[in-house]
Amino acid sequence: MAMICFFLLLTLGFFLLSSFYSLMQELTAFYAKKSVFAPPSYPFIGCLISFYKNRTRLLDWYTDLLSESPCQTIVVRRLGARRTVVTANPANVEHMLKTNFNNFPKGKPFTEILGDLLGCGIFNVDGELWSTQRKLASHEFSAKSLREFVVKTLKEEVDNRLIPLLEEAAETRKVVDLQDILRRFAFDTICKVSLGHDPCCLDLSKPAPPLVKAFDSASEISAMRGMAPLFVVWKLKKALNIGSERKLKEAVELVHGCVLDIIQNKRRALEQDNLEDLLSRLLSAGHDEEVVRDMVISFIMAGRDTTSSALTWLFWLLSKHPNAEEMMVKEVESMLGNYGEKELNFEVLKEMNCIKACLCESMRLYPPVAWDSKHALNDDVLPDGTFVGKGDRVTYFPYGMGRMEELWGKDRLEFKPDRWFEEPGAENGLLKQ
């Protein structure tokens, strides 16, 4: 009798699984016919299977889907996540970031991901707190003295550390990891500008400072949160203080502790002298230590990874396009002289249009921030007719925008800096507008 019951349950289980599988296939086919411009979706789990299969090529996967959509917009449904609208449509992006900006804050789902590391920094807050910090940062970075300090810092770092390091590698025919060197260069520079602190990362004879390692770890794990197929997984790991979330907690504590130590030392130094870095300016304005900590951490995170990423892709592209490299070298020589007789300053940099064209073209193909998300405060309809519900996630996708044939033509995947000088009706192209 027990054996009969066992086989009966086994048969029923197999029948139910087969029926469920058939139902999934039918529903998938139905949804595919209904919306061919979205990834295959199943009831309840949404596109989780497709998302998982493409987890190592998410940027290209989204780009492929957006290229097939007539309006360069798709709707993605995932288990455990809000309905997500992904768009590479310029009109939609302008609507989100300008026309109806107040309806598209970052939202709690986004700020939770970076909240442990960035706290209440400008890149992780909305509303009045964001507006206040933006005004403060805008005022400081528009100041001529700070611009000059940035150029001076960059020049010192390039002349005294970056060039000697690369020259030595060239003379000894030593292979170097350019991406790592540029990350170190960017971290040194952004720390000097933001904190007035020199971590000496470009001194390869010394081990990387604890602050650098902690920043790397915290940034990587925070990014992994955003790419997780199921958000509940990292939240559960955080609640239990295990795995990557435990490592993140330790890294964040180290970052916060190091930055607070620098702040306290800076406050004492300000009693004796006026300093030029951003931290000194924020402290002189009387802002609270925790607020200042979160602001400078946001600037370090934003400036370090974006700068090194943009430079790495630029040099990689130039290595494959010697004509563009020659164009850049000739422009520098014409403006500074063959041996750098003329002074390099902010105004001279602004006039280097060939270099700007190469940078713009490089960042079109490989933007330092591949995508960014907002969450709708209220129901809305995007310019292309896509409905956005209250609480929906809306992602604009610069990586995909740089690869849309409708925007850039059939040569969209080619590195062509000249396209930035070819805008019809503009005297000298896009760069002069």
Phi, psi and chi 1 to 4 in degrees:
 res  aa     phi    psi   chi1   chi2   chi3   chi4
   1 MET       -  -43.1 -174.5   68.3  179.2      -
   2 ALA   -62.9  -39.3      -      -      -      -
   3 MET   -65.2  -40.0 -174.5   64.0   70.0      -
   4 ILE   -63.2  -44.3  -66.4  173.6      -      -
   5 CYS   -61.0  -39.2  -70.4      -      -      -
   6 PHE   -62.3  -47.9  172.1   77.1      -      -
   7 PHE   -67.5  -34.1  -80.8  111.0      -      -
   8 LEU   -64.5  -44.5 -179.9   60.7      -      -
   9 LEU   -65.4  -38.4  -71.8  170.7      -      -
  10 LEU   -63.9  -42.2 -172.8   63.6      -      -
  11 THR   -64.9  -44.0  -57.1      -      -      -
  12 LEU   -63.4  -41.7  -75.7  171.3      -      -
  13 GLY   -62.1  -43.8      -      -      -      -
  14 PHE   -63.8  -39.5  179.8   78.6      -      -
  15 PHE   -63.9  -44.0  174.1   77.4      -      -
  16 LEU   -64.7  -42.1  -72.5  171.6      -      -
  17 LEU   -64.2  -40.7  -76.0  172.3      -      -
  18 SER   -65.3  -42.0  -61.3      -      -      -
  19 SER   -64.3  -41.9  -60.2      -      -      -
  20 PHE   -63.3  -41.4 -178.9   74.9      -      -
  21 TYR   -64.1  -42.2  179.5   72.6      -      -
  22 SER   -64.2  -40.5  -61.5      -      -      -
  23 LEU   -63.4  -40.9  177.6   62.3      -      -
  24 MET   -60.8  -42.4  -69.9  -61.4   98.4      -
  25 GLN   -63.6  -43.3  -73.3 -174.2  -44.8      -
  26 GLU   -65.0  -43.9  -68.6  176.7    9.4      -
  27 LEU   -68.0  -37.0  -73.3  170.8      -      -
  28 THR   -62.1  -44.6  -59.0      -      -      -
  29 ALA   -62.2  -38.6      -      -      -      -
  30 PHE   -65.0  -46.7  171.9   78.0      -      -
  31 TYR   -66.7  -33.8  -80.4  107.7      -      -
  32 ALA   -64.8  -40.0      -      -      -      -
  33 LYS   -67.5  -36.0  -69.2  177.2 -176.1  175.9
  34 LYS   -72.6  -35.3 -170.2  174.2 -179.1 -179.2
  35 SER  -146.6   88.8  179.0      -      -      -
  36 VAL   -76.4   -6.2  -64.1      -      -      -
  37 PHE  -102.0   14.9  -52.6  111.2      -      -
  38 ALA  -122.2  156.2      -      -      -      -
  39 PRO   -64.5  152.0   21.8  -32.0      -      -
  40 PRO   -53.6  129.4  -23.6   32.9      -      -
  41 SER  -125.6  148.7  -65.7      -      -      -
  42 TYR  -116.5  154.8  -60.7   85.7      -      -
  43 PRO   -58.4  142.6  -24.4   34.6      -      -
  44 PHE    74.3  -55.8 -176.9   64.5      -      -
  45 ILE   -87.8   -9.4   63.7  172.1      -      -
  46 GLY    61.9 -135.0      -      -      -      -
  47 CYS   -96.7   25.9   70.4      -      -      -
  48 LEU   -55.3  -40.8 -178.6   62.0      -      -
  49 ILE   -65.7  -46.9  -65.1  174.7      -      -
  50 SER   -63.4  -41.9  -62.6      -      -      -
  51 PHE   -59.4  -44.2 -172.9   91.3      -      -
  52 TYR   -66.1  -41.9 -176.8   78.2      -      -
  53 LYS   -62.6  -32.0  -74.3 -179.8  178.2  178.0
  54 ASN  -104.1   17.9  -70.4  -80.6      -      -
  55 ARG   -62.9  -24.9   65.9 -169.0 -177.2  -78.0
  56 THR   -90.5   -2.3   58.6      -      -      -
  57 ARG  -142.1   43.0   57.7  177.3  -59.5  -89.7
  58 LEU   -58.4  -41.1  -73.8  178.2      -      -
  59 LEU   -62.2  -46.3  -62.6 -179.5      -      -
  60 ASP   -72.3  -32.4  -68.6  -38.9      -      -
  61 TRP   -62.9  -50.0  179.6   52.7      -      -
  62 TYR   -61.8  -39.0  -82.3  131.0      -      -
  63 THR   -62.5  -42.7  -60.2      -      -      -
  64 ASP   -60.3  -45.4  -67.7  -17.3      -      -
  65 LEU   -64.1  -43.0  -67.7  167.9      -      -
  66 LEU   -67.3  -33.1  -70.3  164.4      -      -
  67 SER   -66.4  -29.7  -63.0      -      -      -
  68 GLU   -81.5  -18.3  -64.5  171.8    1.5      -
  69 SER   -81.7  130.5  170.1      -      -      -
  70 PRO   -59.6  -28.0  -20.1   31.5      -      -
  71 CYS  -108.9   10.4   57.4      -      -      -
  72 GLN    55.0   38.6  -66.2   87.1   54.8      -
  73 THR  -139.9  138.2  -59.2      -      -      -
  74 ILE  -131.5  160.8   59.4  172.9      -      -
  75 VAL  -117.5  127.3  176.8      -      -      -
  76 VAL  -117.6  133.7  178.6      -      -      -
  77 ARG  -120.7  125.5  -66.8  174.9  174.3   83.7
  78 ARG  -130.0  146.9  -77.8  168.1   49.6 -161.0
  79 LEU   -59.2  129.9  174.5   66.1      -      -
  80 GLY    79.3    6.8      -      -      -      -
  81 ALA  -132.3  155.3      -      -      -      -
  82 ARG   -67.6  156.3  -73.9  -60.5  -54.8 -115.7
  83 ARG   -52.6  131.5  174.8  178.6  179.6  -92.9
  84 THR  -119.3  127.5  -59.5      -      -      -
  85 VAL  -101.6  122.4  176.2      -      -      -
  86 VAL  -111.4  127.6 -176.9      -      -      -
  87 THR  -136.0  144.4 -173.9      -      -      -
  88 ALA  -121.4   20.5      -      -      -      -
  89 ASN   -88.3  118.0 -174.6  -46.4      -      -
  90 PRO   -57.1  -36.4  -24.4   34.5      -      -
  91 ALA   -64.9  -38.8      -      -      -      -
  92 ASN   -65.9  -41.2  -69.8  -12.3      -      -
  93 VAL   -63.8  -43.9  176.9      -      -      -
  94 GLU   -62.5  -37.4 -177.1  177.0   24.3      -
  95 HIS   -62.3  -43.4 -178.7   79.3      -      -
  96 MET   -70.1  -43.0  -68.5  168.6   55.7      -
  97 LEU   -95.3   -9.2  -58.6 -176.9      -      -
  98 LYS  -137.1  -66.6 -178.5 -179.9  178.4 -177.9
  99 THR   -57.9  -48.6  -49.3      -      -      -
 100 ASN  -124.5   45.0 -158.8   18.0      -      -
 101 PHE   -55.1  -41.1  174.0   75.9      -      -
 102 ASN   -65.3  -19.1  -69.8  -27.2      -      -
 103 ASN   -87.2   -2.5 -167.4   46.8      -      -
 104 PHE  -129.0   68.9  -67.8   95.6      -      -
 105 PRO   -73.8  172.1   29.5  -35.8      -      -
 106 LYS   -61.5  -42.6  -63.5  177.7 -176.0   70.6
 107 GLY    86.3  156.1      -      -      -      -
 108 LYS   -59.8  -41.7 -173.6  177.5  178.1 -178.8
 109 PRO   -56.8  -35.6  -26.5   36.2      -      -
 110 PHE   -77.2  -47.5  176.9   87.3      -      -
 111 THR   -65.8  -25.1   56.1      -      -      -
 112 GLU   -65.6  -36.3  -81.6 -175.3  -21.3      -
 113 ILE   -64.0  -44.2  -69.2  172.5      -      -
 114 LEU  -102.9    1.0  -65.2  174.6      -      -
 115 GLY   -60.6  -38.6      -      -      -      -
 116 ASP   -62.9  -39.4  -68.3  -58.0      -      -
 117 LEU   -84.8  -48.0  175.1   59.2      -      -
 118 LEU   -90.0  -15.5  -61.1 -174.5      -      -
 119 GLY    56.3 -125.0      -      -      -      -
 120 CYS  -103.3   29.1  -64.6      -      -      -
 121 GLY   -68.6  163.6      -      -      -      -
 122 ILE   -58.0  -30.0 -173.2  171.0      -      -
 123 PHE   -85.4    3.5  -61.1  114.9      -      -
 124 ASN  -135.3   23.1 -155.1   49.9      -      -
 125 VAL  -134.2  164.1  -68.4      -      -      -
 126 ASP  -126.8  175.5  -70.6  -48.8      -      -
 127 GLY    66.6 -140.4      -      -      -      -
 128 GLU   -64.5  -37.4 -173.4   61.5   31.5      -
 129 LEU   -64.7  -40.4 -169.1   54.0      -      -
 130 TRP   -64.9  -45.7  174.9   86.2      -      -
 131 SER   -61.6  -42.0 -179.3      -      -      -
 132 THR   -63.5  -46.6  -59.7      -      -      -
 133 GLN   -67.9  -35.0  -68.4 -171.0   45.6      -
 134 ARG   -64.4  -44.2 -176.4 -177.6 -177.6  -81.3
 135 LYS   -61.4  -41.9  -71.8  177.2 -177.7  176.5
 136 LEU   -64.7  -48.3  176.8   63.1      -      -
 137 ALA   -65.4  -40.8      -      -      -      -
 138 SER   -61.9  -41.1  176.5      -      -      -
 139 HIS   -65.0  -44.2  175.1  -93.7      -      -
 140 GLU   -67.4  -44.1  -65.7  -62.2  -13.9      -
 141 PHE   -79.2  -10.8  -82.2  102.1      -      -
 142 SER   -88.1   -9.9   63.1      -      -      -
 143 ALA   -69.8  131.8      -      -      -      -
 144 LYS   -59.2  -37.6 -177.4 -179.2  177.9 -178.4
 145 SER   -63.3  -39.0   57.0      -      -      -
 146 LEU   -72.3  -37.7 -174.2   56.8      -      -
 147 ARG   -60.4  -44.4  -71.3 -156.4  -54.0  -95.3
 148 GLU   -64.8  -36.6  -68.9  174.2  -11.7      -
 149 PHE   -65.2  -39.1  176.3   62.7      -      -
 150 VAL   -62.7  -48.0  170.8      -      -      -
 151 VAL   -62.9  -43.0  174.2      -      -      -
 152 LYS   -60.7  -43.8  175.0 -173.6  171.3 -174.7
 153 THR   -64.2  -44.3  -57.8      -      -      -
 154 LEU   -60.4  -45.3  -83.9  168.1      -      -
 155 LYS   -62.8  -43.1 -168.2  172.4 -174.7  -55.3
 156 GLU   -63.1  -43.3  -71.8  175.5   -7.5      -
 157 GLU   -66.2  -39.2 -170.1   71.5   13.8      -
 158 VAL   -69.3  -49.7  169.9      -      -      -
 159 ASP   -67.0  -42.8  -70.3  -14.2      -      -
 160 ASN   -90.9  -20.3  -59.6  -27.8      -      -
 161 ARG  -128.3  -53.9  -72.0 -177.8  178.0  163.5
 162 LEU   -66.3  -51.5 -177.4   60.0      -      -
 163 ILE   -63.1  -48.3  -64.0  -60.6      -      -
 164 PRO   -56.9  -39.2  -27.1   36.5      -      -
 165 LEU   -63.7  -45.3 -169.3  157.6      -      -
 166 LEU   -71.0  -36.1  -64.9  176.9      -      -
 167 GLU   -64.4  -41.8  -76.3  180.0  -20.5      -
 168 GLU   -62.6  -42.1 -179.5 -171.6   -0.5      -
 169 ALA   -62.9  -38.7      -      -      -      -
 170 ALA   -67.9  -42.1      -      -      -      -
 171 GLU   -67.8  -35.7  -69.7  169.0    0.6      -
 172 THR   -94.9    1.1   58.8      -      -      -
 173 ARG    54.6   40.5  -58.0 -175.7   67.4   82.1
 174 LYS   -89.0  135.1  177.6 -176.5  176.8 -177.4
 175 VAL   -80.3  129.4  176.5      -      -      -
 176 VAL  -124.7  155.8  -65.0      -      -      -
 177 ASP   -89.3   98.5 -176.5  -18.7      -      -
 178 LEU   -62.6  -37.1 -173.7   59.5      -      -
 179 GLN   -61.4  -43.2 -177.4  175.5   15.0      -
 180 ASP   -64.6  -42.1  177.8   59.2      -      -
 181 ILE   -62.7  -42.0  -73.0  174.1      -      -
 182 LEU   -70.3  -30.9  -68.4  173.6      -      -
 183 ARG   -65.8  -42.4  -79.9  168.3   61.5   85.4
 184 ARG   -64.1  -43.5  -69.4  168.3  177.6  -92.2
 185 PHE   -59.6  -46.4  164.4   71.0      -      -
 186 ALA   -65.2  -38.7      -      -      -      -
 187 PHE   -68.1  -44.2 -163.7   81.0      -      -
 188 ASP   -55.9  -48.2  -86.2   -1.9      -      -
 189 THR   -65.7  -47.7  -55.1      -      -      -
 190 ILE   -68.4  -32.1 -161.4   66.9      -      -
 191 CYS   -69.1  -38.3  -79.4      -      -      -
 192 LYS   -65.2  -42.5  -74.0 -178.8  177.6 -179.8
 193 VAL   -72.5  -43.5  171.2      -      -      -
 194 SER   -81.8  -42.2  -64.3      -      -      -
 195 LEU  -108.8  -16.2  -64.2  170.5      -      -
 196 GLY    67.9   25.4      -      -      -      -
 197 HIS  -121.3  135.1  170.3   73.8      -      -
 198 ASP  -107.2  107.4 -175.1    1.6      -      -
 199 PRO   -79.9   -7.9   25.8  -30.8      -      -
 200 CYS    56.5   41.2  -59.6      -      -      -
 201 CYS   -68.9  -27.2  -67.0      -      -      -
 202 LEU   -79.9   -1.6  -89.9 -179.3      -      -
 203 ASP   -85.7   94.3 -173.7  -13.9      -      -
 204 LEU   -71.4   -9.5  -58.8 -174.8      -      -
 205 SER   -76.9  -14.8   64.2      -      -      -
 206 LYS  -106.7  149.3  -61.5  178.5 -179.8  178.3
 207 PRO   -68.2  153.4   24.1  -33.2      -      -
 208 ALA   -61.3  135.1      -      -      -      -
 209 PRO   -60.2  150.7  -20.4   32.0      -      -
 210 PRO   -54.2  -34.9  -24.4   33.5      -      -
 211 LEU   -60.8  -39.0  176.2   60.9      -      -
 212 VAL   -66.2  -48.6  177.7      -      -      -
 213 LYS   -61.8  -41.2  -67.2 -178.4  178.0  179.6
 214 ALA   -66.0  -39.8      -      -      -      -
 215 PHE   -63.2  -44.2 -125.1  107.7      -      -
 216 ASP   -59.2  -48.2  -75.2  -18.3      -      -
 217 SER   -63.8  -46.9  179.2      -      -      -
 218 ALA   -64.5  -40.4      -      -      -      -
 219 SER   -65.3  -43.9  -60.0      -      -      -
 220 GLU   -64.9  -45.9 -179.0 -179.7   -8.5      -
 221 ILE   -69.1  -37.6  -63.0  171.1      -      -
 222 SER   -62.7  -40.2  -64.2      -      -      -
 223 ALA   -65.4  -37.6      -      -      -      -
 224 MET   -63.0  -31.6  -73.6  167.6   55.3      -
 225 ARG   -58.7  -45.0  -78.4  178.7  169.8 -177.0
 226 GLY   -68.2  -24.9      -      -      -      -
 227 MET   -96.9   -1.5  -63.5  174.5   65.0      -
 228 ALA   -65.3  132.3      -      -      -      -
 229 PRO   -58.2  -34.6  -23.4   33.7      -      -
 230 LEU  -127.2  116.0  -64.7  173.7      -      -
 231 PHE   -64.2  -28.0  -64.8  154.0      -      -
 232 VAL   -63.2  -24.1   69.2      -      -      -
 233 VAL   -65.1  -51.0  173.6      -      -      -
 234 TRP   -70.0  -30.7   71.7 -101.9      -      -
 235 LYS   -66.7  -38.3  -69.8 -174.4  177.0 -178.1
 236 LEU   -67.4  -42.4 -177.4   60.4      -      -
 237 LYS   -63.5  -35.3  -73.2  163.3   71.4  174.8
 238 LYS   -67.0  -43.6  179.4 -179.3  178.8 -179.4
 239 ALA   -62.0  -36.0      -      -      -      -
 240 LEU   -89.6   -7.2  -63.5  174.4      -      -
 241 ASN    54.6   55.1 -167.0   30.8      -      -
 242 ILE  -130.5  163.6   59.7  174.2      -      -
 243 GLY    58.3 -137.2      -      -      -      -
 244 SER   -63.6  -31.6   58.0      -      -      -
 245 GLU   -69.2  -31.6  -72.1  -62.4  -45.6      -
 246 ARG   -68.5  -41.0 -178.5  174.4 -177.9  175.3
 247 LYS   -63.4  -39.6  -67.9  179.8 -178.6  177.0
 248 LEU   -62.5  -44.8  175.6   62.1      -      -
 249 LYS   -58.6  -44.6 -177.9  179.7  178.0 -178.8
 250 GLU   -65.4  -41.3  -67.4  169.8   -7.1      -
 251 ALA   -66.0  -42.4      -      -      -      -
 252 VAL   -64.1  -42.1  168.1      -      -      -
 253 GLU   -59.9  -39.6  -72.9  176.3   -8.7      -
 254 LEU   -68.6  -43.5 -178.4   54.5      -      -
 255 VAL   -60.9  -50.5  170.1      -      -      -
 256 HIS   -60.7  -41.7  -73.9 -175.8      -      -
 257 GLY   -64.6  -44.4      -      -      -      -
 258 CYS   -62.8  -44.7  -73.1      -      -      -
 259 VAL   -66.3  -39.5  173.3      -      -      -
 260 LEU   -65.1  -38.0  -79.4  174.2      -      -
 261 ASP   -60.9  -43.2  -75.3  -15.9      -      -
 262 ILE   -63.1  -40.2  -66.7  169.8      -      -
 263 ILE   -62.7  -45.6  -70.9  173.5      -      -
 264 GLN   -65.3  -39.7  -70.5  162.1    3.7      -
 265 ASN   -65.6  -37.4  -69.1  -26.7      -      -
 266 LYS   -66.5  -38.7 -178.9   70.0   65.6  176.0
 267 ARG   -61.8  -39.0 -164.2 -178.2  -70.5  -80.2
 268 ARG   -69.1  -37.6  -73.0 -168.5  -71.9  -90.0
 269 ALA   -66.9  -32.1      -      -      -      -
 270 LEU   -67.7  -20.0  -78.0  172.3      -      -
 271 GLU   -68.7  -19.9  -64.7  174.9   -0.7      -
 272 GLN  -107.9  -24.8  -58.0  173.4   -5.0      -
 273 ASP  -152.8  155.3 -163.3    5.3      -      -
 274 ASN   -91.2  124.7  -69.5  -36.1      -      -
 275 LEU  -111.7  161.2  -57.0  172.9      -      -
 276 GLU   -97.9  -16.3  -61.1  176.5  -70.9      -
 277 ASP   -69.4  166.1   55.5   86.4      -      -
 278 LEU   -62.6  -41.4 -180.0   64.2      -      -
 279 LEU   -58.7  -44.1  173.9   57.7      -      -
 280 SER   -61.1  -39.3  -61.0      -      -      -
 281 ARG   -66.8  -40.8  -67.8  163.5 -179.1  -96.1
 282 LEU   -67.3  -41.1  -65.5  175.0      -      -
 283 LEU   -68.2  -38.7  -69.7  174.3      -      -
 284 SER   -64.4  -27.4  -62.4      -      -      -
 285 ALA   -79.9   -4.7      -      -      -      -
 286 GLY    88.8   19.6      -      -      -      -
 287 HIS   -78.2  151.0  -64.3  -72.1      -      -
 288 ASP   -63.5  147.3 -177.2   73.7      -      -
 289 GLU   -58.7  -41.8  -83.8 -169.7    3.0      -
 290 GLU   -68.3  -38.6 -168.1  168.9  -47.9      -
 291 VAL   -64.4  -44.6  173.2      -      -      -
 292 VAL   -63.2  -42.1  171.8      -      -      -
 293 ARG   -56.5  -49.0  179.6 -158.4   69.6 -170.4
 294 ASP   -65.8  -36.5  -68.9  -14.6      -      -
 295 MET   -65.7  -47.7  -78.6 -166.6   71.3      -
 296 VAL   -70.8  -31.6  -66.1      -      -      -
 297 ILE   -63.9  -40.7  -72.9  174.6      -      -
 298 SER   -60.7  -43.6  -73.9      -      -      -
 299 PHE   -67.7  -38.9  -79.6  116.0      -      -
 300 ILE   -63.9  -47.0  -68.1  171.2      -      -
 301 MET   -62.0  -44.6 -176.4  175.7 -179.6      -
 302 ALA   -68.8  -41.9      -      -      -      -
 303 GLY   -77.0  -34.3      -      -      -      -
 304 ARG   -70.1  -57.9 -169.1  -85.3  -60.8  -96.1
 305 ASP   -71.5  -38.9  -70.3  -27.6      -      -
 306 THR   -68.2  -42.4   54.1      -      -      -
 307 THR   -64.6  -48.1  -58.2      -      -      -
 308 SER   -66.3  -37.1   60.5      -      -      -
 309 SER   -64.1  -46.9  172.0      -      -      -
 310 ALA   -61.6  -43.0      -      -      -      -
 311 LEU   -68.0  -40.2  -71.8  173.4      -      -
 312 THR   -61.9  -48.1  -59.4      -      -      -
 313 TRP   -65.8  -36.9  -77.7  115.0      -      -
 314 LEU   -61.3  -49.2  173.7   64.6      -      -
 315 PHE   -66.6  -33.5  -76.4  116.9      -      -
 316 TRP   -64.1  -43.3 -178.7   77.3      -      -
 317 LEU   -68.5  -39.8  -72.8  164.7      -      -
 318 LEU   -64.2  -32.6  -70.3  175.8      -      -
 319 SER   -65.3  -22.4   71.2      -      -      -
 320 LYS  -100.5   -6.4  -64.0  179.6  176.2  -64.9
 321 HIS  -134.5   78.5  -62.7   85.0      -      -
 322 PRO   -59.9  -27.3   18.1  -30.7      -      -
 323 ASN   -64.0  -40.3  -68.9  -21.6      -      -
 324 ALA   -67.5  -39.4      -      -      -      -
 325 GLU   -61.2  -44.5  178.5 -174.0   -6.4      -
 326 GLU   -63.2  -39.8 -176.4 -179.3   -4.5      -
 327 MET   -60.3  -43.1  177.7 -179.7   71.9      -
 328 MET   -66.3  -43.7  -71.1  177.2   60.0      -
 329 VAL   -62.0  -43.5  171.3      -      -      -
 330 LYS   -61.9  -39.0  -75.7 -177.6  177.3  179.1
 331 GLU   -65.2  -43.5 -179.3  176.7   62.1      -
 332 VAL   -62.8  -44.6  171.4      -      -      -
 333 GLU   -63.7  -38.2  -70.8  177.1  -14.8      -
 334 SER   -68.9  -28.9   68.2      -      -      -
 335 MET   -95.7  -25.9  -60.5 -168.1   74.0      -
 336 LEU  -116.1   -9.4  -62.4 -178.8      -      -
 337 GLY    90.2  157.2      -      -      -      -
 338 ASN   -61.1  -29.3  -67.3  -24.5      -      -
 339 TYR  -117.0   22.4  -58.7   99.6      -      -
 340 GLY    66.7   38.2      -      -      -      -
 341 GLU   -66.9  -31.8  -62.2   94.8  -19.1      -
 342 LYS   -89.2  153.6  -60.6  177.5 -176.2  177.3
 343 GLU   -77.3  135.0 -178.6 -175.0   -2.0      -
 344 LEU   -88.9  120.8  177.5   65.4      -      -
 345 ASN  -139.3 -178.3   55.2   42.1      -      -
 346 PHE   -62.0  -41.4 -173.9   76.6      -      -
 347 GLU   -65.9  -38.7  -62.3  -55.7  -40.7      -
 348 VAL   -65.2  -42.8  171.7      -      -      -
 349 LEU   -58.7  -39.7  -75.6  171.8      -      -
 350 LYS   -61.5  -27.5  -77.2  170.1   59.4  177.7
 351 GLU   -89.8   -2.6  -63.3  -58.2  -43.0      -
 352 MET   -83.6   79.8  -68.7 -173.1  175.4      -
 353 ASN   -72.1  -31.4  -72.5  -33.9      -      -
 354 CYS   -65.9  -41.8  -69.0      -      -      -
 355 ILE   -66.3  -40.6  -70.0  179.1      -      -
 356 LYS   -63.5  -38.6  -77.6 -166.3  -76.8 -174.3
 357 ALA   -63.4  -42.9      -      -      -      -
 358 CYS   -65.4  -40.6  -70.9      -      -      -
 359 LEU   -64.3  -44.5  -87.5  170.0      -      -
 360 CYS   -62.0  -42.6  -72.6      -      -      -
 361 GLU   -67.7  -39.0 -176.6   67.7   -9.3      -
 362 SER   -63.8  -43.3  174.1      -      -      -
 363 MET   -76.2  -20.2  -70.8 -166.8  -71.6      -
 364 ARG   -64.7  -45.1  175.9 -176.4   73.1   84.5
 365 LEU   -78.9  -35.6  -69.9  168.9      -      -
 366 TYR  -134.6   72.8  -59.2  103.3      -      -
 367 PRO   -65.1  137.0   22.4  -32.0      -      -
 368 PRO   -58.5  -31.6  -26.1   35.8      -      -
 369 VAL  -113.8  103.0  179.6      -      -      -
 370 ALA   -70.5  -32.2      -      -      -      -
 371 TRP  -153.8  161.9   58.4   36.5      -      -
 372 ASP  -148.5  145.2 -166.0   12.2      -      -
 373 SER  -122.3  147.6  -64.1      -      -      -
 374 LYS  -127.2  169.7  -51.2  -72.1 -175.8  179.8
 375 HIS  -130.5  127.1  -70.9   78.7      -      -
 376 ALA   -65.8  130.0      -      -      -      -
 377 LEU   -76.1  -36.2 -154.4   57.4      -      -
 378 ASN  -140.8  167.1  -63.9  -64.8      -      -
 379 ASP   -55.2  145.4  -70.3   -5.2      -      -
 380 ASP  -155.7  165.6 -161.3    0.1      -      -
 381 VAL  -128.6  122.5  177.2      -      -      -
 382 LEU   -71.3  159.6  -60.1  178.5      -      -
 383 PRO   -54.8  -27.5  -29.6   36.4      -      -
 384 ASP   -85.3    4.7   68.7   -1.1      -      -
 385 GLY    95.6   -1.5      -      -      -      -
 386 THR   -73.1  126.4  -57.5      -      -      -
 387 PHE   -77.8  137.4  171.4   75.9      -      -
 388 VAL  -122.2  120.0  176.6      -      -      -
 389 GLY   -86.5  156.8      -      -      -      -
 390 LYS   -55.7  126.8  178.6  180.0  179.6 -179.8
 391 GLY    90.1  -10.2      -      -      -      -
 392 ASP   -64.6  147.6  -78.6   -4.7      -      -
 393 ARG   -87.9  131.5  178.3  177.5  177.5  176.5
 394 VAL  -121.4  118.4 -173.3      -      -      -
 395 THR  -111.0  121.9  -62.2      -      -      -
 396 TYR   -96.7  145.8   63.6   95.7      -      -
 397 PHE  -129.0   81.1 -166.7   46.3      -      -
 398 PRO   -56.1  -36.5  -27.0   35.8      -      -
 399 TYR   -59.0  -45.9 -177.2   90.2      -      -
 400 GLY   -70.5  -37.0      -      -      -      -
 401 MET   -59.7  -35.7  -69.2  179.1   75.5      -
 402 GLY   -73.1   -5.2      -      -      -      -
 403 ARG  -122.5   13.8  -74.0  166.2  165.8   71.8
 404 MET   -84.3  123.8  -67.3  -65.0  108.0      -
 405 GLU   -61.1  -34.5 -176.2  175.6  -24.0      -
 406 GLU   -62.3  -28.1  -69.3   80.2   -2.0      -
 407 LEU   -93.6  -36.3  -61.7  177.7      -      -
 408 TRP  -121.4   -4.6  -59.0  101.3      -      -
 409 GLY    87.6 -178.3      -      -      -      -
 410 LYS   -69.1  -20.6  -66.9 -171.1  179.9  -63.1
 411 ASP   -92.7   24.9   62.1   -6.9      -      -
 412 ARG   -60.8  -26.9   64.2 -163.8 -178.6  -78.1
 413 LEU   -90.3    0.3  -60.0 -178.7      -      -
 414 GLU   -93.0  146.8  -62.3  178.0   30.1      -
 415 PHE   -85.5  103.2  177.1   71.1      -      -
 416 LYS  -133.6   85.9  -64.9  179.6   64.2  175.6
 417 PRO   -56.0  -27.2  -23.8   33.9      -      -
 418 ASP   -59.7  -24.8  -71.8   -9.3      -      -
 419 ARG   -62.1  -21.1   75.0  173.7   78.5 -120.2
 420 TRP   -80.7   -2.3  -67.3   88.7      -      -
 421 PHE  -113.3    5.8  -61.6  104.0      -      -
 422 GLU  -110.1   16.8  -65.0  172.9   -6.1      -
 423 GLU   -68.1  119.1 -180.0   71.5   -1.2      -
 424 PRO   -58.8  135.9  -21.6   33.3      -      -
 425 GLY    87.4   -7.8      -      -      -      -
 426 ALA   -99.9  139.0      -      -      -      -
 427 GLU   -58.8  -47.1 -178.4 -177.7   -7.0      -
 428 ASN  -132.6   37.6  -74.7  -57.9      -      -
 429 GLY    83.2 -173.1      -      -      -      -
 430 LEU   -59.1  -35.1  -66.5  172.4      -      -
 431 LEU   -69.0  -15.4  -63.3  176.1      -      -
 432 LYS   -96.2   -3.1  -75.8  -66.0 -175.9 -177.9
 433 GLN   -77.9      -  -71.0 -173.4   -2.4      -
